[in-house]
Amino acid sequence: MKKPSILVISDYRSTIGIRPEAEIFIGLAATGYTIEVMTYGDSEYCTHFRKAGIKVTDWHPDKKFDKEAVSIIRNTLIEGKYDILQMYNSRAYWSGIQAARNLPVKVVLYRGYQGNLNWYSPGLYIKYYHPRVDKIICNSIGVEEEFRKKNPFINWDKKLVTINKGHRPEWYSDVKPADLTAFGVEAGSFVLTCIANSRRMKGVVYLMRAMQLLPAGMDIYLLMVGRGLETPRFRKMADQSAYAKRIIFTGFQPNPLEIDKASDVFVLASIFGESITKGAIEAMSVGTTPLLTSIPGNRYLAVDGASGLVVPPRDAQALASAITALYQSKSWCKEMGVNAKERIKTHLHTDKTIEEADKFYTDLVAETNTYRNLPDVL
């Protein structure tokens, strides 16, 4: 059977950040797919794409509403006779959806964030809720659940599919553990690391409360890695803990994976909004035990008690109890780190993602497209 042809529009300039996505299409090309990628030509991944036999076009929409972009995408779809238009960001969505009007091409969008999907948001009706969109790939079951919950007026059974962006643990085989003494950590201490941006959804307030609830006397440190985390509120909460001098706000660090690998536990107290946390996957890939909350996006990332610990969101006491348990049984903690790495291999590996994407695209082109005969809207 002839494999489908796909026009992909995405921004591949952040090499590490987009690697799981880009490797999907490199893998599909190896199985016989015809693929063209529209992206910025200065992306490092352009070289990898070309080596894989993927056509690269040095272009990407620079704004959301652009009739010239519509024309460029439409002409490319017609000339290439593509079966599928796969897009990954809002700058491409509007132009791509308009470009596909009345063409025999399947339009596929991507959603990697759980929040902001309310049915009454007008901006969603020119992308995710647009009738011309055939399918939406969700990066976690939590995102899929959110679509169904926030807009029950659409038949999501026909539109949604969950395909996690897989990783390869070998990508991280050359990661060396950081020297944490540079941050004031005493050698041999038990180290928790939270790598996050300064957003309410990360639940940092609950992690600070958890540190206040820990029994005194443990040889434990918490590294808070990321910009904007050391707010007056969080610094005050840290100072009210028995571990005030051991809660260290490092600010932005260019080597977060090295810090992960040198740590005993990767902790994330997220309370909502996230799909499946890339930082947690990376930490697990280097063998660091995850301590996560059971928000929908991360619900199935680790198996509680086997490849990490999973606690309810917004529960500082549960976080404190989990931290204490890991500290008191360091061998168990280390064992779960090994299991966490194995879980990435078996459940979130890139090869599995490529297999699922292959089946998805093959099945998609076999479906009848009921949205092709829409009138022009420009």
Phi, psi and omega in degrees: 000134179291132180285151179295161173251140188228133168259119183252131175239115182200162179261110184252028182283332179272091192305309183291317184296326185259001184306314180301324179287312183299323183293338175300313185283330173295319178294320179293321178300324180293341180264001176114004177289143169267120187227136170238134179247124172262117181202179178288131187293344181272007177290136176301329185288346177302321178296316179296320179299312183296321178298331180275002180085016179267131177287132180244127175250122183282080179193145175205140178303137180261350177212166188285320186246097189215108181295329177295320178296321177302315182296317181297313181294318182298316180297322179293319178297318182290313182295321182274350182050048184286145177278328189223137170249110182252121182235154188232001180207162187297330180295332179271331191302306185299311182296318182293320179296317178292323181294333184273000184303131176062017175255148179280063181228140177276133180256122183235128175251172181231143175226119180245004182236137188279330189273181173057051180238025183298141184297335184270006179278111186299327182297336181286341182278356173255006174220266189299324183265007180288136182294342180281347180282122182278317184216155173232123175273121178262139183279352176202162179295334178296321177294316179299317179298324181292319175303312183295324183286317189274341176218086182282002184271358180247142177281089186287341180303330182270350189245335189258142171216139178257119175226111179290144173281112184281166178231164172242118179305333180293341175301334187250013185294336182264007179287125179259141179296138179289158174273099185286349177295340178295338178262003181095011179279131177285136181303137178089356180283160177275126189238128170258140176231131174244117178250114187204162169265169186274082179223145184302327182299339181285348174066030183300327181300324180286328176291321177295320177295322179298320179295328176291334184271352181291143174295147181288159171096001179275144178273079190223145176232152171236120175261123177257105188253121178147158180288143170075010182279332183273073175276161177304323180296312183288327177294321178295317179296321178296319181292340178275359179268157174293349183247032184309314183280353182252003171260107191246120176269112186270346189072191179297138176230135183283351185236053186299327180293325177293324176292317176306311185295332179276354184262160177275326186220136168262118184245134179220120186258032186306145183247342178187173164086329186281151174277257174239121194287116181299321180298323178292319178299317180295318178298317178297325181294335177261009173088020178265135183290128178270140169240109189234164172263158187272041173295154186307320183296326183255006189304322185252012183292312178239151175269117186303125178086353181241311180236025180149180175241140181234124183236162179295147175290158178060031182231090183296324180295320178296320177297315180298318180295320179294317178299316180298316180298318180294320180294320184284343178229076185294328179294321177296318179299314180295320178299319179292330175296320176296316179294327179297317178297320179294325180294323176299318180298320188267331186244337183229036180275148180303323181300322178294319178298317180296319178298316180293320179294321178300312179296318181299309183293322179295316178294324184297315183291345178276347181280150174283129180270112183271002186250012187283332189265033176286147176289157176299142181244001180273000000 
